[in-house]
Amino acid sequence: MEKRKFRFFALILVMAVVLCGCGDNKTQTAGGNAAGTTGNSTAAGSEQTTSSTVKDSAVVGIQQDIDSLDPDKAVAAGTKEILFNIYEGLVKPDENGKLVPAVASDYKISEDGMTYTFTLRDGITFQDGSLVTTGDIVYSVKRSAGLLETSDPEVVTEPALSSISDVKAVDDKTVEITLKAANTELLGYLTCAVVPKDSGDSLAKTPMGTGPFAFASYTPLEKLVLKKYDGYWGTKAHLTEVTFKIVSDTDSAMLALQSGSIDIYPYVTSDQAEQLSGNFTILDGTMGLVQGLFLNNENKLFQDVRVRQAVNYAVDRQALIDMVGGGKGTALETDMFPELTEYYNADTANTYSYDPAKAKELLAEAGYPDGITFTITVPSNYDFHVSTAQVLVEQLAQAGITAKIQEVEETAWLSDVYTKRNYEATITGLAAKVLMPGRGLSRYASTATNNFMNYKSDAYDALLAKALATTDENEKVADYKQLQQMLTDDAASVYLQDPALLVAINPDLTGYKFYPIFVQDMASIAWK
């Protein structure tokens, strides 16, 4: 197997999908009168500061270009992790996985789970200094839910918000959201960005949110620059400027780290972490992703559950983690995270212990005594995915399974695999949503737009609808565990791991936080 250095990724899609930006290489700058002060950019490893110069900016290395500055048009997990600094929802997650008030100062949920009422925070403003109104909130929620009278086809609506029947301003401080059916998990989806009403397509050029950083400029394929918003309602950011610099691969990132042109890089491998440990602080966290070998259940080959089960038995998850992650990572056999201890079905673990002989037996039963052949389509910009595919090819071969790797650009992956579902198998990472354990399970509903695996089960659909509607927490927990068991028993895909996340950071910086979802929160970063 070809040797190559492995690098971690920020994914998704709904897929946990990451999309390269396109267009000409022109710098795009902020319009309007966005508040904030731009400081001097001093990267780690550059000349030492003098008494008259204070470090007040930082450079973060990222692996991919952003796919849109509009929060409702961005698909890539790698984009959303950055936009977290610009936009906020009615609520937002904190580093402990709890949803806390953001644009709303408080909220209440009716006992029947049918009505959500939010109170607008006093004096909160957008980054151009204009006050946020309840009209902005109504517009933003309807936009994310696809409820506007005139819709933009480029807006990616949130399927879970389709349960909303109405969003209305009760008065100038209160917004009420009513549902078609009870949903006690809707709050987690109301992290959708609050933007100025009728902003239309202007957000793609001039982002406008309520977060701690405002948009400064964007140069496609090069960098995105944010500046501190002094009018932020909450705790102000320490840095006056943050630059997200696009680096093509981790080898380039290593050179940039060592030369001092970037201060933070959140995708280093275990080998690279050892090389950098003398000069950089290495932080160890988790990506909060379900990385998997996802199978197209409508493909003739994978319509047979025995074939899907055979592929599962042919994979040695721990050996894979040892190879691509230096032993760091958590093996998974279901689309749920062990950290969600209340909902996680621990009985799914080791359902498909590595057993090539069992895999061959199942293939023979399915009519393939001589084995099978299929193609794994992989987004080429993620060496971590490509390296995973290479290890899987070797493992699957032991069970008489011939897998071929097809590397494609991420734009082609998004179009052909995620949207058109024209593929056999693929490797990607699906993002977690803490406090929304039903989100990952909902992507397997037969009618879900993000069900790119084409998994279909009437029994699954019925139980999912029941689980989402119940307000009885014990019943919900039991249903979610049963749904996980269905996915595992049906071998809907080959779940692999929640990868480790190793972050290299300039030792003079402090305040980096790991979140249960994948974001880069720059507001707490400061120079010591």
Residue pairs with C-beta under 8 A, 6 or more apart in sequence:
1 390
1 391
1 393
1 394
2 390
4 383
4 386
4 387
4 390
5 250
5 251
5 269
5 271
5 272
5 383
6 250
6 269
6 324
6 325
6 383
6 384
6 387
7 63
7 249
7 250
7 253
7 267
7 268
7 269
7 382
7 383
7 384
8 250
8 266
8 267
8 268
8 269
8 287
8 384
8 499
8 500
8 501
8 502
9 18
9 63
9 78
9 267
9 287
9 382
9 384
9 385
9 429
9 499
10 18
10 62
10 63
10 64
10 77
10 78
10 81
10 266
10 267
10 287
10 518
11 17
11 18
11 76
11 77
11 78
11 287
11 289
11 291
11 382
11 428
11 429
11 430
11 431
11 518
12 18
12 75
12 76
12 77
12 289
12 428
12 429
12 430
12 431
13 75
13 76
13 77
13 418
13 428
13 429
13 430
13 431
13 450
14 75
14 418
14 430
14 431
14 443
14 450
14 452
15 75
15 418
15 428
15 430
15 450
15 452
16 77
16 289
16 290
16 428
16 429
16 430
16 431
17 75
17 76
17 77
17 379
17 410
17 413
17 414
17 418
17 428
18 63
18 64
18 67
18 76
18 77
18 78
18 79
18 379
18 381
18 382
18 410
19 64
19 67
19 75
19 76
19 79
19 410
19 411
19 414
20 64
20 65
20 67
20 381
20 409
20 410
20 411
21 65
21 66
21 67
21 68
21 220
21 221
22 220
22 411
23 220
24 220
25 219
25 220
25 221
25 222
26 219
26 220
27 217
27 218
27 219
28 205
28 217
28 218
28 219
28 220
29 216
29 217
29 218
30 206
30 207
30 214
30 215
30 216
30 217
31 205
31 206
32 128
32 206
32 208
33 128
33 129
34 127
34 128
34 129
34 208
34 214
34 215
34 216
34 227
34 229
35 127
35 128
35 129
35 214
35 229
35 230
35 231
36 127
36 213
36 214
36 216
36 227
36 228
36 229
36 230
36 240
37 227
37 228
37 230
37 240
38 216
38 227
38 240
38 241
39 54
39 56
39 57
39 239
39 240
39 241
40 53
40 55
40 56
40 57
41 57
41 59
41 241
41 243
42 49
42 53
42 55
42 57
43 58
43 59
43 260
43 261
43 262
43 263
44 257
44 260
44 262
44 263
44 506
44 508
44 509
45 257
45 258
45 259
45 260
45 261
45 506
46 260
49 55
54 527
55 508
55 527
56 238
56 239
56 240
56 241
56 527
57 239
57 240
57 241
57 242
57 243
58 239
58 241
58 242
58 243
58 263
58 264
58 506
58 509
58 522
58 525
58 527
59 242
59 243
59 245
59 261
59 262
59 263
59 264
60 242
60 243
60 244
60 245
60 262
60 263
60 264
60 265
60 266
60 520
60 522
61 245
61 247
61 253
61 256
61 257
61 262
61 264
61 265
61 266
61 267
62 78
62 82
62 244
62 245
62 246
62 247
62 520
63 78
63 246
63 247
63 249
63 250
63 253
63 267
63 381
63 382
64 76
64 78
64 246
64 381
64 410
65 220
65 221
65 246
66 74
66 76
66 78
66 79
66 82
66 83
66 218
66 224
67 73
67 74
67 75
67 76
67 79
68 74
68 75
68 79
68 204
69 83
69 203
69 204
69 205
69 206
69 207
69 215
69 218
70 154
70 155
70 201
70 203
70 204
70 207
71 80
71 83
71 86
71 87
71 192
71 193
71 195
71 203
71 207
71 209
72 143
72 144
72 155
72 156
72 157
72 192
72 193
72 195
72 203
73 152
73 154
73 155
73 156
73 203
73 204
74 80
74 83
74 156
75 156
75 414
76 410
77 289
77 429
77 431
77 518
80 519
81 518
81 519
81 520
82 224
82 244
82 520
83 193
83 207
83 209
84 211
84 519
84 520
84 521
85 211
85 212
85 213
85 226
85 242
85 520
85 521
85 522
85 523
86 127
86 207
86 209
86 211
86 213
86 214
86 215
86 226
87 193
87 194
87 195
87 207
87 209
87 210
87 211
88 102
88 103
88 193
88 194
88 209
88 210
88 211
89 102
89 103
89 190
89 191
89 192
89 193
89 194
90 101
90 102
90 103
90 104
90 107
90 118
90 137
90 141
90 175
90 190
90 191
90 194
91 99
91 100
91 101
91 102
91 104
91 107
91 187
91 190
91 191
92 99
92 100
92 102
92 191
93 99
93 100
93 191
93 434
93 435
93 515
93 516
93 517
93 519
94 100
94 515
95 513
95 514
95 515
95 516
95 521
96 516
97 339
97 434
97 435
97 515
97 516
97 517
98 435
99 187
99 188
99 191
99 435
101 107
101 121
102 121
102 191
102 210
103 120
103 121
103 124
103 132
103 137
103 194
103 210
104 118
104 119
104 120
104 121
104 137
104 175
105 119
105 120
105 121
105 122
106 118
106 119
107 116
107 117
107 118
107 119
107 187
108 116
108 117
109 115
109 116
109 117
109 184
109 187
110 116
110 117
111 471
112 182
112 471
113 179
113 182
113 183
113 184
113 471
114 178
114 179
114 181
114 182
115 176
115 177
115 178
115 179
116 176
116 177
116 179
116 186
116 187
116 190
117 170
117 174
117 175
117 176
117 177
118 137
118 174
118 175
118 176
118 177
118 190
119 173
119 174
120 132
120 133
120 134
120 137
120 172
120 173
120 174
120 175
121 132
121 233
123 131
123 233
124 131
124 132
124 210
124 233
125 131
125 132
125 210
125 231
125 233
126 132
126 136
126 196
126 208
126 209
126 210
127 208
127 209
127 210
127 211
127 214
127 215
127 229
127 231
128 208
129 231
130 196
132 194
132 210
133 172
133 197
134 169
134 170
134 171
134 172
134 173
134 174
134 175
135 169
135 197
136 194
136 195
136 196
136 197
137 167
137 169
137 175
137 194
138 167
138 168
138 169
138 175
138 197
139 148
139 195
139 196
139 197
139 198
139 199
140 192
140 193
140 194
140 195
140 197
141 147
141 161
141 164
141 167
141 175
141 177
141 190
141 192
142 148
142 167
143 155
143 195
144 155
144 157
144 158
144 161
144 192
144 193
145 157
145 158
145 161
145 162
145 164
145 167
146 155
146 157
146 161
146 162
147 164
147 167
152 200
152 201
154 201
158 189
158 192
159 442
159 448
159 449
159 450
160 183
160 185
160 186
160 189
160 436
160 439
160 442
161 186
161 189
161 192
163 179
163 180
163 181
163 183
163 186
164 177
164 178
164 179
164 180
164 186
165 178
165 179
165 180
166 176
166 177
166 178
167 175
167 176
167 177
167 178
168 175
168 176
169 175
170 176
177 186
177 190
179 186
181 468
181 469
182 469
182 470
182 471
183 468
183 469
184 470
184 471
184 473
184 476
185 435
185 436
185 437
185 438
185 439
185 468
187 435
188 433
188 434
188 435
188 436
188 439
189 436
189 439
193 209
194 209
194 210
195 203
195 208
195 209
196 208
199 208
202 208
206 215
207 215
208 215
210 232
210 233
211 229
211 232
212 228
212 229
212 232
212 234
212 235
212 236
212 237
212 522
212 523
213 226
213 227
213 228
213 229
213 237
213 242
213 522
213 523
214 226
214 227
214 228
214 229
215 226
216 225
216 226
216 227
216 241
217 224
217 225
218 224
218 225
221 246
222 245
222 246
223 243
223 244
223 245
223 246
224 243
224 244
225 241
225 242
225 243
225 244
226 241
226 242
226 243
226 244
226 522
227 240
227 241
227 242
228 236
228 237
228 239
228 240
228 241
229 237
230 236
235 523
236 523
237 522
237 523
237 525
238 511
238 523
238 524
238 525
238 526
238 527
239 522
239 525
239 526
239 527
242 522
242 525
244 520
245 256
245 261
245 262
247 253
247 256
247 262
247 265
249 383
250 265
250 267
250 268
250 269
250 272
250 383
253 262
253 265
253 267
253 268
254 268
254 272
254 275
254 276
256 262
256 265
257 265
257 276
257 280
257 504
258 276
258 279
263 505
263 506
263 509
264 503
264 504
264 505
264 506
264 509
264 512
264 525
265 503
265 504
266 501
266 502
266 503
266 504
266 520
267 384
267 501
267 502
268 276
268 282
268 502
268 503
268 504
269 325
269 326
269 502
270 325
270 326
270 327
270 328
270 502
271 326
272 502
272 504
273 282
273 502
273 504
276 282
276 504
279 507
280 504
280 505
280 506
280 507
281 504
281 505
281 506
281 507
281 509
282 502
282 503
282 504
282 505
283 502
283 503
283 505
283 512
283 514
284 328
284 500
284 501
284 502
284 503
285 500
285 501
285 502
285 503
285 514
286 330
286 339
286 498
286 499
286 500
286 501
286 514
287 429
287 498
287 499
287 500
287 501
287 518
288 337
288 431
288 432
288 434
288 498
288 515
288 516
288 517
288 518
289 429
289 430
289 431
289 432
289 498
289 499
289 518
290 332
290 335
290 337
290 429
290 430
290 432
290 440
290 495
290 498
291 332
291 385
291 388
291 427
291 428
291 429
291 496
291 497
291 498
291 499
292 332
292 335
292 427
292 428
292 429
292 430
292 493
292 494
292 495
292 496
293 311
293 315
293 376
293 392
293 425
293 426
293 427
293 493
293 494
293 496
294 425
294 426
294 427
294 428
294 452
294 453
294 493
294 494
295 302
295 308
295 311
295 424
295 425
295 453
295 491
295 492
295 493
295 494
296 302
296 421
296 423
296 424
296 425
296 452
296 453
296 454
297 303
297 308
297 453
297 454
297 455
297 456
297 492
298 421
298 454
299 374
299 424
301 307
301 372
301 374
301 424
302 308
302 374
302 424
302 425
304 366
305 490
305 491
306 362
306 363
306 365
306 366
307 362
307 363
307 366
307 368
307 372
308 490
308 491
308 492
308 493
308 494
309 352
309 362
309 491
310 358
310 359
310 360
310 362
310 363
310 366
310 399
310 401
311 359
311 396
311 401
311 491
311 494
312 333
312 351
312 352
312 491
312 494
313 352
313 353
313 354
313 355
313 356
313 358
313 359
313 362
313 399
314 354
314 356
314 359
314 395
314 396
314 398
314 399
314 401
315 352
315 354
315 392
315 395
315 396
315 494
315 496
316 354
316 395
317 331
317 332
317 333
317 354
317 496
317 497
318 331
319 354
319 391
319 395
320 388
320 391
320 392
320 395
320 496
320 497
321 327
321 328
321 329
321 331
321 497
323 387
323 391
324 384
324 387
324 388
324 391
325 497
325 499
325 500
328 499
328 500
328 502
329 497
329 498
329 499
329 500
330 338
330 497
330 498
331 349
331 496
331 497
332 338
332 495
332 496
332 497
332 498
333 348
333 349
333 350
333 351
333 352
333 488
333 495
334 344
334 345
334 348
334 484
334 485
334 487
334 488
334 495
335 430
335 440
335 441
335 443
335 444
335 484
335 487
335 492
335 493
335 495
336 343
336 344
336 345
336 437
336 440
336 441
336 480
336 484
337 344
337 432
337 498
338 344
338 346
338 498
339 434
339 516
340 434
340 437
342 477
343 437
343 477
343 480
343 481
344 481
344 484
345 480
345 481
345 484
345 485
345 488
347 481
347 485
348 484
348 485
348 488
351 488
351 489
352 491
354 395
356 398
356 399
359 399
359 400
359 401
360 371
360 399
360 400
363 369
363 371
363 372
363 399
363 400
363 401
370 400
371 399
371 400
371 401
371 402
372 400
372 401
372 402
373 401
373 402
373 403
373 404
374 401
374 402
374 403
374 404
374 424
374 425
375 403
375 404
375 405
375 406
375 423
375 424
375 425
376 389
376 392
376 393
376 403
376 404
376 405
376 406
376 424
376 425
376 426
376 427
377 406
377 408
377 413
377 416
377 417
377 423
377 424
377 425
377 426
378 385
378 386
378 389
378 405
378 406
378 407
378 408
378 413
378 426
378 427
379 385
379 407
379 408
379 409
379 410
379 413
379 428
380 386
380 407
380 408
380 409
380 410
381 409
381 410
384 499
385 427
385 428
385 429
386 405
386 407
388 427
388 496
389 403
389 405
389 427
390 405
392 403
392 427
393 403
393 404
393 405
396 402
396 403
397 403
403 425
408 416
413 426
413 428
416 422
416 423
417 423
417 426
417 452
418 450
418 452
419 452
421 452
421 454
429 499
430 440
430 443
431 517
431 518
432 440
432 498
432 516
432 517
432 518
433 439
433 440
433 517
434 516
434 517
437 480
438 464
438 467
438 468
438 480
441 464
441 467
441 480
441 483
441 484
441 487
442 448
442 464
442 468
443 450
443 451
444 451
444 453
444 455
444 457
444 460
444 464
444 487
444 492
445 451
445 460
445 461
445 464
446 455
446 456
446 457
446 458
446 460
446 461
447 461
453 492
453 493
455 487
455 490
455 492
455 493
457 486
457 490
459 486
460 483
460 486
460 487
463 479
463 482
463 483
463 486
464 479
464 483
466 479
467 475
467 476
467 479
467 480
467 483
470 476
470 479
487 493
501 514
501 518
503 512
505 512
508 527
508 528
509 525
509 526
509 527
509 528
510 525
510 526
510 527
510 528
511 524
511 525
511 526
512 524
512 525
513 521
513 524
515 521
